């Protein structure tokens, strides 16, 4: 599979919730960029599906985003490309990425590492 990402990715560990047509699912966001993220979750999705999800920010606020499922590994999780971010969502996402990139192991309630392409 070609890696078409155009934005740098950070390896993170953030709690999240996403909804399928039948139930809510817990997830962990394990990598994040301005363009999308990977949700570590056992729930099933379809390629091309638009999934709404909430991620818990380090300041205990929730950020709601929607993304198109770009890849899916059953029992492991799925990657999404963000769609139609409004100004508030974009600002919170940029704040989160700045916070994550500046985090040290004892300064923030998330882990973070730059994922090299």
N, C-alpha and C positions, 0 to 999 in steps of 0.2 A: 504494500500500500504506500503510495506517495505521501510524503509529509508536506502538506500545503500551508502550514501555519506561516503567517507573516509577522506575528507579534512574539516577542520573547515570552517564554513560559516560566512560571515559578512553581516549584513543588511545595504544596501547602497541605495542611490538615485542618479542614473546616467542616463542622457539622452542617448538614443540609436536610431538607425534606422536599420530596417531589410527589406529585399526584398523578396516578394513572386513572383510567376511566373507572376503576373499581375500588381503589384504596390509596391511602397515603403510604409512602415508603421513606424509610430513613436512608441516608446516604452520607458519604464523606467525600468532600471535594479534595482531590489529591493533586491536581495541577490546574493552574489558572493563568490566563492572559487577558489582554483587552478584548480578544476575539472569541474566547470560549473557555471551556473547562472540562474536566473529566469527573464524573460522579461515580464513585465506587459504591455499587448497589446491586442487589440480587434481583430487583424487579425487571420485568421484560419491557422492551420498547421496540419500535420499528424504525428502520432507517428512514429519514425524511420527516419523521413525526416531530411536532413542536411540543416541547415539554416545558411546563412551568415549574419553577422550584424556588425555594427560599434558602439562603445560606446565612448562618449565624456569624455576624461580624465580631471582631475582637472587643468592640464597645458594647456588646450584648444587644445590638440592634439587628434586625433581619433585613436582608436585601432580596427583593423578589426580582427574578430574571426569567426570561424565556429563551430557549435555544432549540435549534434544529439538530436532531440526532444525526451525527455524521459518521459515527462508528459505534458498534455494539459488540460486546463479548459476553455471552450468556454466563451468568453466575459471577461475573467480574464487575461489569459496569458499562458505562457508555460516555462517549464524548459528544459535546454539543458546541455548536457555533451560535453565539448570541445573536438574537434577532430584535430589531426595533427597540434599541435602548433609548429611553428618554434622557433628558438632561440630568435629572436627579440620579438615575441609575448609573449613568456614565461617570458622574462625579464621585459617587460612592465606590464604584469599581476602581477608579483611578486612585482614590484615597486608600483603598484596601491593598492595591498593588504596591503603592509607595510604602505603606506600613509594613507589609510583608517583606519587601526588599530591604528595609532598614532593621528588621527584627533580628535579635540575637536570641540564643536559646533560653535566656533567663529574663527577657524583657517583654515578651508578648505571649498570649495564650494560643499560639499557633507555631507550627514548625514551617520552615521555608528554606528552600535551596533553589538556586538557578538551574534550570534544566538546559543543558547545552545541546544545541542542534547538531 
